[in-house]
Amino acid sequence: MALVNNRADVPVTINESKCIEGCRLCVDMCPLDSLAINPDSGKAYMHVDECWYCGPCAARCPTGAVTINMPYLLR
């Protein structure tokens, strides 16, 4: 069986190494509740694939752990 090699970009990524354990700024700022806190690590992650790319999650992150992936023209 052959595997398909395609890459899927998610709208928001959280760099777990930069994320502060217990910090909820990005989670609390998300109007769609797309972000959540991982109960195992205590750090944020994107738990659903819906995002308006509005940006308050990235703007409020004190460490720069949140990255918004979207084409330049849509910003």
Predicted model as a PDB file, atoms N, CA, C, CB and O in Angstrom, pLDDT in the B-factor column:
MODEL        1                                                                  
ATOM      1  N   MET A   1       0.836  -1.158   0.000  1.00 54.00           N  
ATOM      2  CA  MET A   1       0.000   0.000   0.000  1.00 54.00           C  
ATOM      3  C   MET A   1       0.895   1.239   0.000  1.00 54.00           C  
ATOM      4  CB  MET A   1      -0.959  -0.012   1.208  1.00 54.00           C  
ATOM      5  O   MET A   1       1.835   1.328   0.790  1.00 54.00           O  
ATOM      6  N   ALA A   2       0.606   2.182  -0.876  1.00 56.00           N  
ATOM      7  CA  ALA A   2       1.376   3.418  -0.962  1.00 56.00           C  
ATOM      8  C   ALA A   2       0.754   4.485  -0.072  1.00 56.00           C  
ATOM      9  CB  ALA A   2       1.456   3.911  -2.418  1.00 56.00           C  
ATOM     10  O   ALA A   2      -0.467   4.596   0.042  1.00 56.00           O  
ATOM     11  N   LEU A   3       1.611   5.251   0.541  1.00 57.00           N  
ATOM     12  CA  LEU A   3       1.146   6.362   1.360  1.00 57.00           C  
ATOM     13  C   LEU A   3       1.182   7.638   0.543  1.00 57.00           C  
ATOM     14  CB  LEU A   3       2.001   6.507   2.635  1.00 57.00           C  
ATOM     15  O   LEU A   3       2.052   7.821  -0.308  1.00 57.00           O  
ATOM     16  N   VAL A   4       0.246   8.504   0.804  1.00 56.00           N  
ATOM     17  CA  VAL A   4       0.215   9.786   0.108  1.00 56.00           C  
ATOM     18  C   VAL A   4       1.058  10.772   0.914  1.00 56.00           C  
ATOM     19  CB  VAL A   4      -1.261  10.308  -0.076  1.00 56.00           C  
ATOM     20  O   VAL A   4       0.864  10.942   2.118  1.00 56.00           O  
ATOM     21  N   ASN A   5       1.978  11.405   0.235  1.00 64.00           N  
ATOM     22  CA  ASN A   5       2.841  12.376   0.898  1.00 64.00           C  
ATOM     23  C   ASN A   5       2.344  13.782   0.604  1.00 64.00           C  
ATOM     24  CB  ASN A   5       4.310  12.212   0.445  1.00 64.00           C  
ATOM     25  O   ASN A   5       2.829  14.432  -0.322  1.00 64.00           O  
ATOM     26  N   ASN A   6       1.395  14.247   1.373  1.00 60.00           N  
ATOM     27  CA  ASN A   6       0.972  15.631   1.221  1.00 60.00           C  
ATOM     28  C   ASN A   6       1.020  16.310   2.580  1.00 60.00           C  
ATOM     29  CB  ASN A   6      -0.449  15.719   0.605  1.00 60.00           C  
ATOM     30  O   ASN A   6       0.803  15.696   3.624  1.00 60.00           O  
ATOM     31  N   ARG A   7       1.305  17.568   2.524  1.00 57.00           N  
ATOM     32  CA  ARG A   7       1.474  18.348   3.725  1.00 57.00           C  
ATOM     33  C   ARG A   7       0.232  19.188   3.965  1.00 57.00           C  
ATOM     34  CB  ARG A   7       2.720  19.230   3.630  1.00 57.00           C  
ATOM     35  O   ARG A   7      -0.266  19.837   3.045  1.00 57.00           O  
ATOM     36  N   ALA A   8      -0.262  19.181   5.167  1.00 61.00           N  
ATOM     37  CA  ALA A   8      -1.418  19.997   5.517  1.00 61.00           C  
ATOM     38  C   ALA A   8      -0.976  21.049   6.524  1.00 61.00           C  
ATOM     39  CB  ALA A   8      -2.578  19.124   6.090  1.00 61.00           C  
ATOM     40  O   ALA A   8      -0.427  20.724   7.577  1.00 61.00           O  
ATOM     41  N   ASP A   9      -1.217  22.296   6.195  1.00 67.00           N  
ATOM     42  CA  ASP A   9      -0.886  23.378   7.112  1.00 67.00           C  
ATOM     43  C   ASP A   9      -2.098  23.678   7.979  1.00 67.00           C  
ATOM     44  CB  ASP A   9      -0.428  24.646   6.343  1.00 67.00           C  
ATOM     45  O   ASP A   9      -3.219  23.798   7.484  1.00 67.00           O  
ATOM     46  N   VAL A  10      -1.864  23.795   9.247  1.00 70.00           N  
ATOM     47  CA  VAL A  10      -2.936  24.178  10.161  1.00 70.00           C  
ATOM     48  C   VAL A  10      -2.874  25.683  10.349  1.00 70.00           C  
ATOM     49  CB  VAL A  10      -2.818  23.430  11.533  1.00 70.00           C  
ATOM     50  O   VAL A  10      -1.799  26.270  10.231  1.00 70.00           O  
ATOM     51  N   PRO A  11      -3.994  26.320  10.638  1.00 77.00           N  
ATOM     52  CA  PRO A  11      -4.011  27.783  10.700  1.00 77.00           C  
ATOM     53  C   PRO A  11      -3.179  28.375  11.834  1.00 77.00           C  
ATOM     54  CB  PRO A  11      -5.417  28.253  10.838  1.00 77.00           C  
ATOM     55  O   PRO A  11      -2.572  29.432  11.667  1.00 77.00           O  
ATOM     56  N   VAL A  12      -3.145  27.714  12.971  1.00 83.00           N  
ATOM     57  CA  VAL A  12      -2.396  28.224  14.113  1.00 83.00           C  
ATOM     58  C   VAL A  12      -1.550  27.100  14.683  1.00 83.00           C  
ATOM     59  CB  VAL A  12      -3.345  28.808  15.195  1.00 83.00           C  
ATOM     60  O   VAL A  12      -2.033  25.986  14.885  1.00 83.00           O  
ATOM     61  N   THR A  13      -0.282  27.399  14.941  1.00 86.00           N  
ATOM     62  CA  THR A  13       0.582  26.414  15.576  1.00 86.00           C  
ATOM     63  C   THR A  13       1.116  27.000  16.880  1.00 86.00           C  
ATOM     64  CB  THR A  13       1.749  25.995  14.630  1.00 86.00           C  
ATOM     65  O   THR A  13       1.347  28.204  16.995  1.00 86.00           O  
ATOM     66  N   ILE A  14       1.305  26.121  17.851  1.00 89.00           N  
ATOM     67  CA  ILE A  14       1.853  26.499  19.145  1.00 89.00           C  
ATOM     68  C   ILE A  14       3.190  25.790  19.302  1.00 89.00           C  
ATOM     69  CB  ILE A  14       0.873  26.137  20.316  1.00 89.00           C  
ATOM     70  O   ILE A  14       3.252  24.562  19.248  1.00 89.00           O  
ATOM     71  N   ASN A  15       4.245  26.542  19.492  1.00 93.00           N  
ATOM     72  CA  ASN A  15       5.563  25.977  19.751  1.00 93.00           C  
ATOM     73  C   ASN A  15       5.605  25.600  21.231  1.00 93.00           C  
ATOM     74  CB  ASN A  15       6.720  26.989  19.373  1.00 93.00           C  
ATOM     75  O   ASN A  15       5.746  26.467  22.093  1.00 93.00           O  
ATOM     76  N   GLU A  16       5.482  24.324  21.516  1.00 91.00           N  
ATOM     77  CA  GLU A  16       5.368  23.866  22.897  1.00 91.00           C  
ATOM     78  C   GLU A  16       6.612  24.188  23.724  1.00 91.00           C  
ATOM     79  CB  GLU A  16       5.111  22.375  22.923  1.00 91.00           C  
ATOM     80  O   GLU A  16       6.520  24.362  24.939  1.00 91.00           O  
ATOM     81  N   SER A  17       7.766  24.267  23.077  1.00 94.00           N  
ATOM     82  CA  SER A  17       8.984  24.579  23.837  1.00 94.00           C  
ATOM     83  C   SER A  17       8.999  26.031  24.330  1.00 94.00           C  
ATOM     84  CB  SER A  17      10.220  24.315  22.975  1.00 94.00           C  
ATOM     85  O   SER A  17       9.662  26.340  25.320  1.00 94.00           O  
ATOM     86  N   LYS A  18       8.273  26.920  23.644  1.00 95.00           N  
ATOM     87  CA  LYS A  18       8.178  28.322  24.063  1.00 95.00           C  
ATOM     88  C   LYS A  18       6.970  28.575  24.963  1.00 95.00           C  
ATOM     89  CB  LYS A  18       8.102  29.226  22.841  1.00 95.00           C  
ATOM     90  O   LYS A  18       6.932  29.577  25.677  1.00 95.00           O  
ATOM     91  N   CYS A  19       6.009  27.698  24.935  1.00 93.00           N  
ATOM     92  CA  CYS A  19       4.767  27.887  25.676  1.00 93.00           C  
ATOM     93  C   CYS A  19       5.017  27.745  27.178  1.00 93.00           C  
ATOM     94  CB  CYS A  19       3.699  26.877  25.209  1.00 93.00           C  
ATOM     95  O   CYS A  19       5.724  26.836  27.614  1.00 93.00           O  
ATOM     96  N   ILE A  20       4.432  28.646  27.957  1.00 92.00           N  
ATOM     97  CA  ILE A  20       4.583  28.632  29.407  1.00 92.00           C  
ATOM     98  C   ILE A  20       3.495  27.750  30.008  1.00 92.00           C  
ATOM     99  CB  ILE A  20       4.517  30.073  29.992  1.00 92.00           C  
ATOM    100  O   ILE A  20       2.310  27.936  29.731  1.00 92.00           O  
ATOM    101  N   GLU A  21       3.899  26.806  30.816  1.00 91.00           N  
ATOM    102  CA  GLU A  21       2.939  25.906  31.440  1.00 91.00           C  
ATOM    103  C   GLU A  21       1.978  26.694  32.325  1.00 91.00           C  
ATOM    104  CB  GLU A  21       3.664  24.823  32.261  1.00 91.00           C  
ATOM    105  O   GLU A  21       2.399  27.473  33.180  1.00 91.00           O  
ATOM    106  N   GLY A  22       0.676  26.477  32.106  1.00 90.00           N  
ATOM    107  CA  GLY A  22      -0.363  27.145  32.892  1.00 90.00           C  
ATOM    108  C   GLY A  22      -0.812  28.487  32.331  1.00 90.00           C  
ATOM    109  O   GLY A  22      -1.816  29.030  32.792  1.00 90.00           O  
ATOM    110  N   CYS A  23      -0.100  29.041  31.349  1.00 93.00           N  
ATOM    111  CA  CYS A  23      -0.499  30.313  30.735  1.00 93.00           C  
ATOM    112  C   CYS A  23      -1.734  30.081  29.877  1.00 93.00           C  
ATOM    113  CB  CYS A  23       0.661  30.917  29.881  1.00 93.00           C  
ATOM    114  O   CYS A  23      -1.783  29.115  29.116  1.00 93.00           O  
ATOM    115  N   ARG A  24      -2.741  30.960  29.988  1.00 93.00           N  
ATOM    116  CA  ARG A  24      -3.996  30.805  29.258  1.00 93.00           C  
ATOM    117  C   ARG A  24      -4.324  32.013  28.386  1.00 93.00           C  
ATOM    118  CB  ARG A  24      -5.125  30.563  30.227  1.00 93.00           C  
ATOM    119  O   ARG A  24      -5.453  32.125  27.908  1.00 93.00           O  
ATOM    120  N   LEU A  25      -3.376  32.918  28.164  1.00 92.00           N  
ATOM    121  CA  LEU A  25      -3.678  34.150  27.430  1.00 92.00           C  
ATOM    122  C   LEU A  25      -4.242  33.872  26.038  1.00 92.00           C  
ATOM    123  CB  LEU A  25      -2.427  35.003  27.311  1.00 92.00           C  
ATOM    124  O   LEU A  25      -5.267  34.448  25.670  1.00 92.00           O  
ATOM    125  N   CYS A  26      -3.603  33.012  25.263  1.00 91.00           N  
ATOM    126  CA  CYS A  26      -4.080  32.732  23.904  1.00 91.00           C  
ATOM    127  C   CYS A  26      -5.423  32.004  23.932  1.00 91.00           C  
ATOM    128  CB  CYS A  26      -3.044  31.897  23.134  1.00 91.00           C  
ATOM    129  O   CYS A  26      -6.297  32.277  23.110  1.00 91.00           O  
ATOM    130  N   VAL A  27      -5.584  31.086  24.870  1.00 92.00           N  
ATOM    131  CA  VAL A  27      -6.829  30.322  24.978  1.00 92.00           C  
ATOM    132  C   VAL A  27      -7.985  31.251  25.325  1.00 92.00           C  
ATOM    133  CB  VAL A  27      -6.699  29.206  26.040  1.00 92.00           C  
ATOM    134  O   VAL A  27      -9.066  31.142  24.748  1.00 92.00           O  
ATOM    135  N   ASP A  28      -7.762  32.159  26.259  1.00 92.00           N  
ATOM    136  CA  ASP A  28      -8.820  33.081  26.680  1.00 92.00           C  
ATOM    137  C   ASP A  28      -9.156  34.110  25.616  1.00 92.00           C  
ATOM    138  CB  ASP A  28      -8.415  33.787  27.948  1.00 92.00           C  
ATOM    139  O   ASP A  28     -10.282  34.606  25.592  1.00 92.00           O  
ATOM    140  N   MET A  29      -8.221  34.450  24.735  1.00 89.00           N  
ATOM    141  CA  MET A  29      -8.458  35.452  23.693  1.00 89.00           C  
ATOM    142  C   MET A  29      -9.118  34.893  22.437  1.00 89.00           C  
ATOM    143  CB  MET A  29      -7.162  36.095  23.318  1.00 89.00           C  
ATOM    144  O   MET A  29      -9.602  35.668  21.611  1.00 89.00           O  
ATOM    145  N   CYS A  30      -9.153  33.592  22.270  1.00 88.00           N  
ATOM    146  CA  CYS A  30      -9.686  32.989  21.049  1.00 88.00           C  
ATOM    147  C   CYS A  30     -11.211  33.059  21.031  1.00 88.00           C  
ATOM    148  CB  CYS A  30      -9.221  31.530  20.922  1.00 88.00           C  
ATOM    149  O   CYS A  30     -11.858  32.471  21.897  1.00 88.00           O  
ATOM    150  N   PRO A  31     -11.807  33.775  20.050  1.00 86.00           N  
ATOM    151  CA  PRO A  31     -13.268  33.884  20.008  1.00 86.00           C  
ATOM    152  C   PRO A  31     -13.968  32.592  19.574  1.00 86.00           C  
ATOM    153  CB  PRO A  31     -13.660  34.995  19.075  1.00 86.00           C  
ATOM    154  O   PRO A  31     -15.165  32.434  19.817  1.00 86.00           O  
ATOM    155  N   LEU A  32     -13.253  31.683  18.947  1.00 85.00           N  
ATOM    156  CA  LEU A  32     -13.862  30.434  18.479  1.00 85.00           C  
ATOM    157  C   LEU A  32     -13.562  29.249  19.379  1.00 85.00           C  
ATOM    158  CB  LEU A  32     -13.394  30.128  17.088  1.00 85.00           C  
ATOM    159  O   LEU A  32     -13.999  28.134  19.092  1.00 85.00           O  
ATOM    160  N   ASP A  33     -12.835  29.463  20.448  1.00 87.00           N  
ATOM    161  CA  ASP A  33     -12.418  28.376  21.332  1.00 87.00           C  
ATOM    162  C   ASP A  33     -11.673  27.285  20.577  1.00 87.00           C  
ATOM    163  CB  ASP A  33     -13.624  27.782  22.037  1.00 87.00           C  
ATOM    164  O   ASP A  33     -11.866  26.097  20.833  1.00 87.00           O  
ATOM    165  N   SER A  34     -10.819  27.699  19.641  1.00 88.00           N  
ATOM    166  CA  SER A  34     -10.022  26.747  18.870  1.00 88.00           C  
ATOM    167  C   SER A  34      -8.821  26.234  19.651  1.00 88.00           C  
ATOM    168  CB  SER A  34      -9.555  27.386  17.583  1.00 88.00           C  
ATOM    169  O   SER A  34      -8.286  25.168  19.347  1.00 88.00           O  
ATOM    170  N   LEU A  35      -8.402  26.986  20.647  1.00 90.00           N  
ATOM    171  CA  LEU A  35      -7.252  26.613  21.449  1.00 90.00           C  
ATOM    172  C   LEU A  35      -7.716  26.055  22.790  1.00 90.00           C  
ATOM    173  CB  LEU A  35      -6.316  27.818  21.653  1.00 90.00           C  
ATOM    174  O   LEU A  35      -8.773  26.420  23.305  1.00 90.00           O  
ATOM    175  N   ALA A  36      -6.904  25.171  23.336  1.00 92.00           N  
ATOM    176  CA  ALA A  36      -7.214  24.567  24.637  1.00 92.00           C  
ATOM    177  C   ALA A  36      -5.905  24.271  25.347  1.00 92.00           C  
ATOM    178  CB  ALA A  36      -8.072  23.262  24.478  1.00 92.00           C  
ATOM    179  O   ALA A  36      -4.827  24.358  24.759  1.00 92.00           O  
ATOM    180  N   ILE A  37      -6.018  23.925  26.609  1.00 94.00           N  
ATOM    181  CA  ILE A  37      -4.856  23.547  27.401  1.00 94.00           C  
ATOM    182  C   ILE A  37      -4.773  22.027  27.446  1.00 94.00           C  
ATOM    183  CB  ILE A  37      -4.932  24.146  28.837  1.00 94.00           C  
ATOM    184  O   ILE A  37      -5.740  21.351  27.796  1.00 94.00           O  
ATOM    185  N   ASN A  38      -3.618  21.503  27.092  1.00 92.00           N  
ATOM    186  CA  ASN A  38      -3.388  20.061  27.143  1.00 92.00           C  
ATOM    187  C   ASN A  38      -3.304  19.652  28.615  1.00 92.00           C  
ATOM    188  CB  ASN A  38      -2.079  19.657  26.360  1.00 92.00           C  
ATOM    189  O   ASN A  38      -2.448  20.152  29.344  1.00 92.00           O  
ATOM    190  N   PRO A  39      -4.186  18.745  29.060  1.00 92.00           N  
ATOM    191  CA  PRO A  39      -4.170  18.361  30.472  1.00 92.00           C  
ATOM    192  C   PRO A  39      -2.885  17.648  30.899  1.00 92.00           C  
ATOM    193  CB  PRO A  39      -5.347  17.476  30.763  1.00 92.00           C  
ATOM    194  O   PRO A  39      -2.532  17.682  32.077  1.00 92.00           O  
ATOM    195  N   ASP A  40      -2.190  17.013  29.976  1.00 92.00           N  
ATOM    196  CA  ASP A  40      -0.951  16.306  30.315  1.00 92.00           C  
ATOM    197  C   ASP A  40       0.242  17.257  30.482  1.00 92.00           C  
ATOM    198  CB  ASP A  40      -0.636  15.276  29.238  1.00 92.00           C  
ATOM    199  O   ASP A  40       1.025  17.127  31.423  1.00 92.00           O  
ATOM    200  N   SER A  41       0.366  18.216  29.552  1.00 91.00           N  
ATOM    201  CA  SER A  41       1.528  19.107  29.589  1.00 91.00           C  
ATOM    202  C   SER A  41       1.232  20.452  30.245  1.00 91.00           C  
ATOM    203  CB  SER A  41       2.035  19.337  28.192  1.00 91.00           C  
ATOM    204  O   SER A  41       2.153  21.140  30.687  1.00 91.00           O  
ATOM    205  N   GLY A  42      -0.057  20.837  30.314  1.00 93.00           N  
ATOM    206  CA  GLY A  42      -0.408  22.140  30.865  1.00 93.00           C  
ATOM    207  C   GLY A  42      -0.132  23.283  29.911  1.00 93.00           C  
ATOM    208  O   GLY A  42      -0.132  24.445  30.317  1.00 93.00           O  
ATOM    209  N   LYS A  43       0.106  22.964  28.640  1.00 93.00           N  
ATOM    210  CA  LYS A  43       0.420  23.980  27.637  1.00 93.00           C  
ATOM    211  C   LYS A  43      -0.678  24.037  26.583  1.00 93.00           C  
ATOM    212  CB  LYS A  43       1.782  23.693  26.977  1.00 93.00           C  
ATOM    213  O   LYS A  43      -1.454  23.093  26.430  1.00 93.00           O  
ATOM    214  N   ALA A  44      -0.736  25.156  25.857  1.00 92.00           N  
ATOM    215  CA  ALA A  44      -1.787  25.370  24.865  1.00 92.00           C  
ATOM    216  C   ALA A  44      -1.552  24.520  23.615  1.00 92.00           C  
ATOM    217  CB  ALA A  44      -1.864  26.851  24.485  1.00 92.00           C  
ATOM    218  O   ALA A  44      -0.418  24.177  23.284  1.00 92.00           O  
ATOM    219  N   TYR A  45      -2.641  24.192  22.937  1.00 89.00           N  
ATOM    220  CA  TYR A  45      -2.578  23.529  21.637  1.00 89.00           C  
ATOM    221  C   TYR A  45      -3.857  23.845  20.877  1.00 89.00           C  
ATOM    222  CB  TYR A  45      -2.385  21.986  21.792  1.00 89.00           C  
ATOM    223  O   TYR A  45      -4.855  24.247  21.474  1.00 89.00           O  
ATOM    224  N   MET A  46      -3.827  23.663  19.560  1.00 87.00           N  
ATOM    225  CA  MET A  46      -5.012  23.908  18.737  1.00 87.00           C  
ATOM    226  C   MET A  46      -5.799  22.612  18.675  1.00 87.00           C  
ATOM    227  CB  MET A  46      -4.630  24.413  17.297  1.00 87.00           C  
ATOM    228  O   MET A  46      -5.351  21.637  18.073  1.00 87.00           O  
ATOM    229  N   HIS A  47      -6.975  22.598  19.299  1.00 86.00           N  
ATOM    230  CA  HIS A  47      -7.730  21.344  19.385  1.00 86.00           C  
ATOM    231  C   HIS A  47      -8.786  21.204  18.306  1.00 86.00           C  
ATOM    232  CB  HIS A  47      -8.382  21.233  20.728  1.00 86.00           C  
ATOM    233  O   HIS A  47      -9.328  20.113  18.131  1.00 86.00           O  
ATOM    234  N   VAL A  48      -9.100  22.265  17.577  1.00 84.00           N  
ATOM    235  CA  VAL A  48      -9.999  22.173  16.416  1.00 84.00           C  
ATOM    236  C   VAL A  48      -9.367  22.936  15.261  1.00 84.00           C  
ATOM    237  CB  VAL A  48     -11.429  22.741  16.746  1.00 84.00           C  
ATOM    238  O   VAL A  48      -8.499  23.784  15.465  1.00 84.00           O  
ATOM    239  N   ASP A  49      -9.803  22.632  14.069  1.00 76.00           N  
ATOM    240  CA  ASP A  49      -9.205  23.188  12.858  1.00 76.00           C  
ATOM    241  C   ASP A  49     -10.026  24.349  12.308  1.00 76.00           C  
ATOM    242  CB  ASP A  49      -9.063  22.105  11.798  1.00 76.00           C  
ATOM    243  O   ASP A  49     -10.177  24.476  11.093  1.00 76.00           O  
ATOM    244  N   GLU A  50     -10.551  25.188  13.177  1.00 77.00           N  
ATOM    245  CA  GLU A  50     -11.322  26.347  12.725  1.00 77.00           C  
ATOM    246  C   GLU A  50     -10.672  27.599  13.282  1.00 77.00           C  
ATOM    247  CB  GLU A  50     -12.817  26.249  13.168  1.00 77.00           C  
ATOM    248  O   GLU A  50     -10.393  27.685  14.478  1.00 77.00           O  
ATOM    249  N   CYS A  51     -10.433  28.561  12.416  1.00 79.00           N  
ATOM    250  CA  CYS A  51      -9.789  29.787  12.856  1.00 79.00           C  
ATOM    251  C   CYS A  51     -10.146  30.909  11.901  1.00 79.00           C  
ATOM    252  CB  CYS A  51      -8.260  29.610  12.947  1.00 79.00           C  
ATOM    253  O   CYS A  51     -10.212  30.706  10.689  1.00 79.00           O  
ATOM    254  N   TRP A  52     -10.377  32.091  12.450  1.00 74.00           N  
ATOM    255  CA  TRP A  52     -10.634  33.282  11.633  1.00 74.00           C  
ATOM    256  C   TRP A  52      -9.356  34.006  11.294  1.00 74.00           C  
ATOM    257  CB  TRP A  52     -11.579  34.226  12.349  1.00 74.00           C  
ATOM    258  O   TRP A  52      -9.384  34.981  10.543  1.00 74.00           O  
ATOM    259  N   TYR A  53      -8.249  33.565  11.817  1.00 72.00           N  
ATOM    260  CA  TYR A  53      -6.962  34.235  11.650  1.00 72.00           C  
ATOM    261  C   TYR A  53      -7.019  35.654  12.201  1.00 72.00           C  
ATOM    262  CB  TYR A  53      -6.553  34.255  10.171  1.00 72.00           C  
ATOM    263  O   TYR A  53      -6.375  36.551  11.657  1.00 72.00           O  
ATOM    264  N   CYS A  54      -7.766  35.866  13.253  1.00 78.00           N  
ATOM    265  CA  CYS A  54      -7.950  37.216  13.781  1.00 78.00           C  
ATOM    266  C   CYS A  54      -6.702  37.722  14.497  1.00 78.00           C  
ATOM    267  CB  CYS A  54      -9.138  37.249  14.730  1.00 78.00           C  
ATOM    268  O   CYS A  54      -6.469  38.931  14.527  1.00 78.00           O  
ATOM    269  N   GLY A  55      -5.909  36.850  15.063  1.00 83.00           N  
ATOM    270  CA  GLY A  55      -4.617  37.226  15.592  1.00 83.00           C  
ATOM    271  C   GLY A  55      -4.479  37.597  17.047  1.00 83.00           C  
ATOM    272  O   GLY A  55      -3.344  37.781  17.488  1.00 83.00           O  
ATOM    273  N   PRO A  56      -5.546  37.726  17.846  1.00 87.00           N  
ATOM    274  CA  PRO A  56      -5.290  38.116  19.235  1.00 87.00           C  
ATOM    275  C   PRO A  56      -4.516  37.064  20.013  1.00 87.00           C  
ATOM    276  CB  PRO A  56      -6.590  38.396  19.936  1.00 87.00           C  
ATOM    277  O   PRO A  56      -3.837  37.398  20.984  1.00 87.00           O  
ATOM    278  N   CYS A  57      -4.601  35.810  19.612  1.00 88.00           N  
ATOM    279  CA  CYS A  57      -3.849  34.774  20.307  1.00 88.00           C  
ATOM    280  C   CYS A  57      -2.351  35.010  20.142  1.00 88.00           C  
ATOM    281  CB  CYS A  57      -4.236  33.379  19.784  1.00 88.00           C  
ATOM    282  O   CYS A  57      -1.597  34.894  21.108  1.00 88.00           O  
ATOM    283  N   ALA A  58      -1.919  35.335  18.944  1.00 89.00           N  
ATOM    284  CA  ALA A  58      -0.502  35.595  18.697  1.00 89.00           C  
ATOM    285  C   ALA A  58      -0.069  36.917  19.321  1.00 89.00           C  
ATOM    286  CB  ALA A  58      -0.215  35.604  17.193  1.00 89.00           C  
ATOM    287  O   ALA A  58       1.046  37.029  19.830  1.00 89.00           O  
ATOM    288  N   ALA A  59      -0.942  37.915  19.283  1.00 89.00           N  
ATOM    289  CA  ALA A  59      -0.598  39.224  19.827  1.00 89.00           C  
ATOM    290  C   ALA A  59      -0.446  39.191  21.343  1.00 89.00           C  
ATOM    291  CB  ALA A  59      -1.652  40.242  19.438  1.00 89.00           C  
ATOM    292  O   ALA A  59       0.360  39.940  21.895  1.00 89.00           O  
ATOM    293  N   ARG A  60      -1.200  38.342  22.022  1.00 89.00           N  
ATOM    294  CA  ARG A  60      -1.171  38.298  23.479  1.00 89.00           C  
ATOM    295  C   ARG A  60      -0.128  37.334  24.051  1.00 89.00           C  
ATOM    296  CB  ARG A  60      -2.522  37.919  23.987  1.00 89.00           C  
ATOM    297  O   ARG A  60       0.136  37.353  25.253  1.00 89.00           O  
ATOM    298  N   CYS A  61       0.459  36.502  23.208  1.00 92.00           N  
ATOM    299  CA  CYS A  61       1.428  35.521  23.703  1.00 92.00           C  
ATOM    300  C   CYS A  61       2.726  36.224  24.107  1.00 92.00           C  
ATOM    301  CB  CYS A  61       1.709  34.438  22.627  1.00 92.00           C  
ATOM    302  O   CYS A  61       3.365  36.865  23.272  1.00 92.00           O  
ATOM    303  N   PRO A  62       3.122  36.110  25.382  1.00 93.00           N  
ATOM    304  CA  PRO A  62       4.318  36.816  25.838  1.00 93.00           C  
ATOM    305  C   PRO A  62       5.635  36.217  25.343  1.00 93.00           C  
ATOM    306  CB  PRO A  62       4.328  36.846  27.323  1.00 93.00           C  
ATOM    307  O   PRO A  62       6.670  36.881  25.392  1.00 93.00           O  
ATOM    308  N   THR A  63       5.607  34.978  24.871  1.00 94.00           N  
ATOM    309  CA  THR A  63       6.846  34.325  24.446  1.00 94.00           C  
ATOM    310  C   THR A  63       6.955  34.141  22.941  1.00 94.00           C  
ATOM    311  CB  THR A  63       6.964  32.993  25.110  1.00 94.00           C  
ATOM    312  O   THR A  63       7.991  33.685  22.457  1.00 94.00           O  
ATOM    313  N   GLY A  64       5.913  34.484  22.186  1.00 93.00           N  
ATOM    314  CA  GLY A  64       5.940  34.274  20.736  1.00 93.00           C  
ATOM    315  C   GLY A  64       5.747  32.826  20.344  1.00 93.00           C  
ATOM    316  O   GLY A  64       6.197  32.409  19.277  1.00 93.00           O  
ATOM    317  N   ALA A  65       5.084  32.052  21.189  1.00 93.00           N  
ATOM    318  CA  ALA A  65       4.882  30.628  20.917  1.00 93.00           C  
ATOM    319  C   ALA A  65       3.794  30.376  19.881  1.00 93.00           C  
ATOM    320  CB  ALA A  65       4.535  29.905  22.196  1.00 93.00           C  
ATOM    321  O   ALA A  65       3.736  29.290  19.304  1.00 93.00           O  
ATOM    322  N   VAL A  66       2.928  31.362  19.634  1.00 91.00           N  
ATOM    323  CA  VAL A  66       1.809  31.199  18.702  1.00 91.00           C  
ATOM    324  C   VAL A  66       2.203  31.748  17.337  1.00 91.00           C  
ATOM    325  CB  VAL A  66       0.533  31.914  19.232  1.00 91.00           C  
ATOM    326  O   VAL A  66       2.650  32.889  17.220  1.00 91.00           O  
ATOM    327  N   THR A  67       2.034  30.927  16.309  1.00 88.00           N  
ATOM    328  CA  THR A  67       2.310  31.341  14.938  1.00 88.00           C  
ATOM    329  C   THR A  67       1.047  31.176  14.118  1.00 88.00           C  
ATOM    330  CB  THR A  67       3.479  30.523  14.324  1.00 88.00           C  
ATOM    331  O   THR A  67       0.398  30.131  14.164  1.00 88.00           O  
ATOM    332  N   ILE A  68       0.698  32.211  13.367  1.00 85.00           N  
ATOM    333  CA  ILE A  68      -0.467  32.160  12.489  1.00 85.00           C  
ATOM    334  C   ILE A  68       0.028  31.910  11.070  1.00 85.00           C  
ATOM    335  CB  ILE A  68      -1.311  33.484  12.572  1.00 85.00           C  
ATOM    336  O   ILE A  68       0.824  32.686  10.542  1.00 85.00           O  
ATOM    337  N   ASN A  69      -0.440  30.831  10.454  1.00 79.00           N  
ATOM    338  CA  ASN A  69      -0.033  30.455   9.099  1.00 79.00           C  
ATOM    339  C   ASN A  69      -1.150  30.783   8.130  1.00 79.00           C  
ATOM    340  CB  ASN A  69       0.330  28.952   9.019  1.00 79.00           C  
ATOM    341  O   ASN A  69      -2.157  30.079   8.067  1.00 79.00           O  
ATOM    342  N   MET A  70      -0.969  31.844   7.383  1.00 72.00           N  
ATOM    343  CA  MET A  70      -1.957  32.203   6.378  1.00 72.00           C  
ATOM    344  C   MET A  70      -1.288  33.017   5.290  1.00 72.00           C  
ATOM    345  CB  MET A  70      -3.129  32.987   7.005  1.00 72.00           C  
ATOM    346  O   MET A  70      -0.269  33.665   5.528  1.00 72.00           O  
ATOM    347  N   PRO A  71      -1.859  32.985   4.094  1.00 64.00           N  
ATOM    348  CA  PRO A  71      -1.273  33.780   3.008  1.00 64.00           C  
ATOM    349  C   PRO A  71      -1.289  35.268   3.345  1.00 64.00           C  
ATOM    350  CB  PRO A  71      -2.030  33.531   1.693  1.00 64.00           C  
ATOM    351  O   PRO A  71      -2.188  35.747   4.035  1.00 64.00           O  
ATOM    352  N   TYR A  72      -0.310  35.975   2.864  1.00 58.00           N  
ATOM    353  CA  TYR A  72      -0.161  37.406   3.135  1.00 58.00           C  
ATOM    354  C   TYR A  72      -1.392  38.211   2.732  1.00 58.00           C  
ATOM    355  CB  TYR A  72       1.052  37.942   2.411  1.00 58.00           C  
ATOM    356  O   TYR A  72      -1.785  39.134   3.445  1.00 58.00           O  
ATOM    357  N   LEU A  73      -1.998  37.877   1.610  1.00 45.00           N  
ATOM    358  CA  LEU A  73      -3.124  38.672   1.107  1.00 45.00           C  
ATOM    359  C   LEU A  73      -4.380  38.539   1.942  1.00 45.00           C  
ATOM    360  CB  LEU A  73      -3.432  38.280  -0.300  1.00 45.00           C  
ATOM    361  O   LEU A  73      -5.272  39.381   1.837  1.00 45.00           O  
ATOM    362  N   LEU A  74      -4.479  37.519   2.760  1.00 52.00           N  
ATOM    363  CA  LEU A  74      -5.678  37.336   3.566  1.00 52.00           C  
ATOM    364  C   LEU A  74      -5.621  38.067   4.900  1.00 52.00           C  
ATOM    365  CB  LEU A  74      -5.905  35.876   3.807  1.00 52.00           C  
ATOM    366  O   LEU A  74      -6.640  38.173   5.582  1.00 52.00           O  
ATOM    367  N   ARG A  75      -4.463  38.572   5.287  1.00 50.00           N  
ATOM    368  CA  ARG A  75      -4.327  39.248   6.586  1.00 50.00           C  
ATOM    369  C   ARG A  75      -5.073  40.516   6.643  1.00 50.00           C  
ATOM    370  CB  ARG A  75      -2.909  39.515   6.899  1.00 50.00           C  
ATOM    371  O   ARG A  75      -5.055  41.197   7.668  1.00 50.00           O  
TER     372      ARG A  75                                                      
ENDMDL                                                                          
END                                                                             
